[in-house]
Amino acid sequence: MRIIALCLAGCIAIAALRLAIALAAIFAIGALLWLVYFKPLEALCFVAFCMTLRLVESHPLLVAGTVVAVAMTARNSDIDSTKP
């Protein structure tokens, strides 16, 4: 009987954890929708930042190579940034 009570308590704890995660996800989606409605530029920047972080996390060598290529191109360009 005690094993059944422990299993039931574990199931209740897991259900409470799932409910907390679901509520956090709903709150995050609501906050993002509020941000899109009231501050669309900041929302776009936030989404672009999240996408960039995900890209760096999933393909770090590709991102590093791209950064190096852009830096080399900018360094070798004839554009003088000090001119008005």
Beta strands, then each sheet from edge to edge (+ up, - down):
end
